[in-house]
Amino acid sequence: MAKISLSGSNRNPLLGSRVLGAANPSERLEVSIILRRRAAAALRKRVAALAAGSSNGNGNDKNGYLSREQFAAAHGTEPADLAKVRAFASAHGLTAVEESPARRTVVLSGTVAQMDAAFGVQLLQVTHPGGTYRGRSGTIQVPAELDGIVEAVLGLDNRPQAKPYFRPRPAGGNVNWYAPKTETVAFDPPQVASLYSFPQGSGEGQCIALIELGGGFRPADLTAYFSALQIPTPTVEAISVDHGKNAPTGDPNGPDGEVMLDVEVVGAIAPKATVAVYFAPNTDAGFLDAITTAIHDTAHSPNVISISWGGPESTWTAQALAALDEAFQDAAAMGITVCAASGDNGSSGGIGDGSDNVDFPASSPHALACGGTSLQAMQSKIARETVWNDGANGGASGGGISSFFPTPAWQSGAAATASRGRQRPLVKRGVPDVAGNADPATGYSVRIDGVNTVIGGTSAVAPLWAALIARMNEKKAKPAGYINPLIYKNPAALRDITQGTNGDYEATVGWDACTGVGTPNGAALANVLYS
């Protein structure tokens, strides 16, 4: 049976890794096979129209948003394609344990030996400074008859794909919120919402999806936290994806910090919204499967998704970058807003090779990339707001220019201002789009594993924007959807941040690679996003 290399599947070892030997041939694993869409050209045309701002996206014309059911019928997987993948699996002794035509995903189960034979790879046991993983090098092979049908094979390599973007406040840190008596206290999320003039609301009737790749929440902590804020405890549901679970580690500085920050920010600002938390393994397959599960979830129907995990574009395979971006295109077509943290490592992306790097999935042109600021307030008003930058070890707002995604229509003509005011026209997608308070020194009061603490990072900004959108969706009784084009067309609805740097880029008037178009003016945004 002739085989071909799957485009974009090449994998390289992690920096500093060392091969220990072949993976256990009898080890069982699951892989996610991503198949082509039905009527792909029509979907691309629809999303391009939304990106060009030629539709209001509210179903009033041919470019309006699709329901989940309409999307599945129009753009799900062809039954014939599913049948071919089943036949391939059967020929190699693999079992199809899950099929989702809407998500275009088939999950196959088998042993390492079976996967090696089926996909023309050699799976290895690899050690690296962060632990061990099952890895591979080179490309994946698929039968020639699946060429053009299979777009990605994810999960053979189970290295940690992403990191959470939260930053605990350093010991002795100061908070720049000044109460009337000038005593210093941390922001709670409703205070930040008030400073940014969020419209009144509770998120009633809305569902906010959170993507989590580890850790968990404890109901007792949520009860105590919201009780202290005198806010009703929101409905929080844990949803398992690829065997991922709500599994608190007990370490406030571990992934529990991310989960609790996300839940408490959205829950405090939109307490009557349902908070659906999708837990998945921290792999490329787990990340994608969590996102597509949320997008196509007909039971909970989230209309806004918050993602606070990611990694530099260079750490992803091209097939994974394309698969997640296509998932966000699905979301755009269905009127689902995707908010993604831009990262906490400034313009370098934390690579440490002296070059500039942006983080994914924020760099997808179909996600709303959320950068970070340092917010100072006095007497319930913003006194000063600059780019968040605490230096190489303290963190800074992620931002820069993608090396993978083309410049979207709504960023046409934009330029990034580099150090000393040098202009770099956007030859590819610029990051971020918007920003919000992220500095741990002006951070958010949260409760994690029984500990009251203060956290910052762009991890807080994605759920902040998600909660804002949920409030606006409630107020307008329709989804904001793919808002990027409207954000860029209406910059006056945001507060332009013009001071500070994130390393190699400077804030300036208009869009910049530190804080995007700016931080929210919630009342103004509500008037321009639903026209």
N, C-alpha and C positions, 0 to 999 in steps of 0.2 A: 504494500500500500504506500504510494508516494506521499511524502510529507514536504511541507514548506515551512519556512520560518515565519512566525507570527509577527507582523509589523509592530514595532514599538515595545517588544517584550524583553529586550536586552537588559540584563541585570548585572551590576558590578558589586563586588564585596564592599562591606562597610569599611570605612577608614579605620585602620588599626586592628582589623580582624585577622583571624588565623584559622585555617581549616584543621579540624581535629580528626576528620575521617568521613567515610560515607555515613549517611543517616541510616538508622536502623531500618532495614528493608521491610520489616513487619509492622512498623509504626503506621497507624491509621491517621488519615487527615482528610480534610474536605477542601475542595477548590470551587471557586465561583466562576462559571463560564458566562461571559456577557455576549449576547447575540445582537445582530443588527436589528434596527427598527423597521417596522412596516412604514411605507410612505415617508422615508427619511427626508427626501427633498422638500416635501410639503411642510414638514415640521421646521426644517431650517429656514424656509421662507417665512413662516409664521413668526419665529423667534427673531429673525432679522428685521421684520417689520416692527416688532416691539422695541428692538434695540435702536431703530431709527426714530422712534417716537411717533410713528405714523398711526398708532392705535392707542386708545385710552385703556385697552386691555380689560374692559369690564363687560365684554360680551355684547357690545352694541353694534359691532360690525364683524366682518369676516375674520379680522385678526384678534377677536376677543378671546378671553381665557376659556380653556376647555375644562370640563369636569373630569374627575379621575376616571369615571366610567367612559366618557367620550374619548379620553386620551388612550386608554387601554384598547378600545375598539379600533381607533384610527392608527395608533403607532406602536402597539405591542408587538410581540414576536409572532411571526408566521408559524402556524402549526407544522408546516412542512420542515421548517428549520429546527423546531424542537424535536421532531421525529429523527432527523439526521444526527443530532447530538445524542439522543437516546441510543441509536444504533452504534455510534462510535463508543459510547460508554460500555454497552453490552459486549462489544468485541474485545474490550480490554479488561473485562471483569469488574468495571466500576459501577456503582449504584447511584442512580439519581435520587437523592434524598429530599430535594425540594425543587419545584418549578414555579416560576412566576412569569407568565407572559407579559404582564404590565411592566414589571421591572426588567424584562428581557434577561432573566437570570436563571440558570440551572446550577444547582449545587451538586457536585459529584463527590462521592466518598470512595476511598480505596486505600491500599497500602502504599508505602513509599516505592516499593518495587513496581507496583502496577502503574503509579503515576510516572515513574521514570520511563517505563516502556511506552506509555500512552502519549507522553508529551516530549519525548526525546531529550530528557534532561538527566542530570545526575544530582540528586539532592544530597546535600552535605551537612554535617554538624559543624557549626562555626562558632568560635568564641570571639568576643570583642569586649572592650572595656565595660560595657553595660550588662554583660551576661552572655548567654548563648542563644543561637537561633538555628532553625533549619533553613539553609540557604541554597542558592544556585547561582551559576554564572552563565553568561551567554543568552541565547534566545530559546524560546519555546517553539516546538514543532507541532503542527497540526496537520491532519490529512488534507490533501489537495481539494477534496470535495467539500471541505468546510471553509475553504478560502473565501473571504468576503462575508461569511455567515458568522463566524466567531470573531469578535472584535477584541476580546481580552480574556486572559486566563489568570486569575488572581488567587493567591493563597498557597501556592507551592512553596514560596519563600515566606516565612512567618516572622521576619525581623520586625522589631518595633518600628512602625511607619511614622508616627506622629508624637508630638509632645504637647502637653497643655501649656497655655500661655497665661499663667497666673504668677504673680510675684508677691510673696509675703512682705509686709513692711519690715525693713531692717530694724534691729534692736535700737531703741532710742530715737526712732523716726518721729518727725513732727507732722501734725495735720493742720492744713491751712484752712480750716473752717472756723470762723470766729463767731461765736454766739454773742448775744447782746452783752454778756458780762465779760467778754473777751477770753473766756476759758476755751481751751482747745479740745475739741471732740472730733471723732471721725464722722464722715458722711455715712448716713444710712441711704439705701437706694431711693426712697421717696424724696429725700433732700436733693439728690442729684437731679431727679426728674423735675422737681420744682425749679431748680436753677436753670434748667434747659426748657422751661415753659411747656412741659408736656401737657397736652389737653387733659381735662378731667376724664376719668374713666377707671374701670376696674378690669377690663379685658373680658367682661362677661360674654359668654357665647363663643369665645375664641379658644383655639388650642395652639400652644407654642411647643415646638419640638426642640429638644436638646440632644445633641449627639455626644456620647461619652464613650471613651475607649479604656475604661478602667475605673476603679474606685466605686464609691457609692454614697448613698445618703441614709441617714437614720431618722425615722419619723419623729423620734423623741427630740432630736435637735431642731427639726423644723418646727415642731410645736412650741418649743421654748423660744426660738428666734422670733417667730411671728407674734407670739404672745407678748414679748418684750416690746415689739413695735406697735402693739395694739391693732394688728391686722389679722383678719381671719386666715387660718392656715389654708393655703390653696390645695386643690386636688392634684396630687403628684402621682403619676403612674409609671412604674418601671416596666419597660418592654424589652424582652430578650431577643437579640439578633445573633445568629451563629453561635449560640450557647453562651453569649455574654450575659452577665447578671449584675444586679445591684449588689455589690460586694464591698462594703466599707472595709478599708484596711486598718483603720484605727490611727493612721498617721496623718495629722492635719497638714503636713507639708508634702504629702503624696497626692495621688489623683483624687482622693476625697476632697481636697481643697478646690479642685476644679468643679467637681460635681456640685458641691454645696454652694459655691459662689454663683454658678449658673442658676441653680434652683432658687436661691434666695434673692438674687437680683430681679429675675422675672416675676417671682412670686410676690415680692414686696410692691412692685409697680403695677402688676396686673393680677391681683389676688383672686379674682373670680374666673380667670382663664384656667383651662386644664393644662397642666404641665406634663407633657409626655416625654419621658427620658428613655432614649434608645441606647441600650448598653450592648457593645460589641467588642470583640477582641481588637487589640491594637496592631492590626495588620492592614495591608492595602485592601484585602478582601473584606475584612471586618468594617473598615471605614466606609467603603462604597456601599456595602450591604445595609449598614445602618442608615445611610443617607437615602438610598432608594426605598427602603422600607418605610421611612418617614414620609417621603414624597408620595408614595402610592398607598398609604394607609387609609383605607376607606372607613375604618372603625373610628379613628380619632380625627381624621381630616385636618391636620395642622395646616394653617395658612402662612406660618412664618417658622423658619428653622434657624436655630442659633448653633454655630460651630466654633468652639474655642480651642480646637486642636489643629495642628498642622506641622509642616516642616518645609525647609528650603526646596524649591523646585528641583534642584539637582539630585535630591534624594529619592525622587519618584521615577518610575519607568514612564515612558511616553504613553504606553497603553493605559496606565492608571490615571495619568493626567487627563487623557482624552475621555476615559470612562466617567470620571467624576464630573468633568465639565459637561458631558452629555446629560448626566443626571440633573445638573443645574439648569440645562436648557429645558428638560422636561418640566422642572419646577416653574420656570418662567412661563411656559405655555399654559400652565394650570393656575397661574396667579399666585404662586407661593413665593414669598420673599425669603432669600437665603442670606443670612448675616454671618460673616466669617472674620475672625480676629486676624489682624495683619501680622502678628508676631511681636515678640518682645526683645528682639536683638538688633534693632536699628537697621541701617542700610546694609549691614554685612550679612544679615540672616543667620548669624552665629556660625558660619562656616569656618572662619578663621584663616582663609587663604588670601586675604588682602583684596578680594573682589567684592562687588556688590551683589546681593542675592535677595529675591523676594520669596515670600512663603506662599505655599499652596495649602489649602484650597482658596485662600483669599485672592490669589492672582487670577482665578477664573473670571473672565469677563461677565459671567452670569451670576456671580455672587457680589454682595455688597461688602467690600473690604473695609474693615473697621480699625482705624489707627488710634493712637493714644495721645492724650494731653495731660498737662499738670494744671489742675483747676484750683484757683484760690477764690474764696468768697468771703464777703463781709456783710452782715446784717441781711442775710437771705438773698444776696445778689452777687453775681459774678464780679469779682474785683480784678482778676487777671487770669489769662489762660494762654499757655505756651505749649510748644511741643514737649512731650514727655521724653526726657533724656537724662538718665542717671549714670551715664558712662558705660564702658564696656562690660563691667561686672554687675552694674545695677539695673540695666535694661533700658530700652528706648523703643519708641514707636517704630514698628516695622514698615518699610516702604521703599519703593524704587521702581525699576522697570523690569517687566517679565522678560525672560529669555525664551519663552515658549509660545505664549498667546499673542495674537495680533492685536493691534490697537482697535478697540471697539469704536463704533461710529460716534458714540457720545463723548469720546475723548479726542476726537479729531482736532488737530491744531494745538493741543495742549503740549506743554514742555515742563520738564522737571528742572528745578533750579538747584544746581550743584554748588559746592563750596565756592566762595568768593563771587557768587552771583552768576556763574556760568550757566547758560541755558542748554539743556539737552532735549531736543524735540522728541516726543514719544514715537519711537519706531515700533514699539510693542506696547502691550497693556501696562498702564501705570497703576501703582498701588500706593496708598489706599484710596477709597472713595470718600469716606467720612471719618469722623473721629469722635472721641468722648473721653471723659476722665479715666485715666489709667495709671497715673503715678501712685505707687504704694504710699508715698508721703502725703497724698491727698486721697487716700483710698477708701474702701468700702468696709463698713463694719459687718462682719459675718460670724457665723457660728459653725465650727467644724469639729466633729468628733468630741463634742462636749467642751470645746475651747472657744471662747470669744476672742476674735482676732481681727486684724485689718489686712486686706488684700487689695492689690492692684493688678496691672497688666491689661493688655488688650483683650484678655479673657473676659474681663468685666464689660467691655464695650460692646461686644457682639450681643450678649443678652440684654444690655441696656437698650440698644436699638431695636431688638426683637420685641421687648416689652412696649416700647413707644409705638411700634407698628401695630401691635395687638390693640393698644388703646385707640389708635386712629381707625383701625378696621372696625372696632366696636362702634365708634362714634359715627362712621360713615356707612355702616351696615354693608360693606363690600370690601374685598381685599385690595390692598395697595399693589400687590404683585411685584413685578419686575420694575423697581423704582429707579434704577441707575440713570436711565435717560432723563427722567424728570428732575432728578437731583442736579444734574449738570445744566439743564435748561433753566433752573430756578435757583441760582446760587444765593440769592438774597434771602432765601428761606433757611439759610444756615449761617452760623457765626464764623466768619473767616478768621483763621488763626495765622498770624503773620510773623511770629517770633519763635526762634529756636531752630535746632537742627536735630537730625536723627543719625548723625555721622557724616556721610558724604552728601546729604541733601539738606536744603534749607527751606524753612517756611517762607512763603511769599504771598502777595496779594493774588487771590484766585486759587485754582487747584495747585497743590504741591505734593511732593512724594513723602511728606511727613504726616500731614493731617487731611489730605484730600481736599474736598471742597469746604470742609469745616465741621463744626459741632452743631447739634440740632437746636433749632428754634421750633419746638414742637407745634406751637399754635400756627406758625406760618406754614410749616410743612403740611399740616392737615388740610390747608386750603389749596395747595398746589398739586398734591399727589393723587387727588381723586376727581380731577376736572373731567 
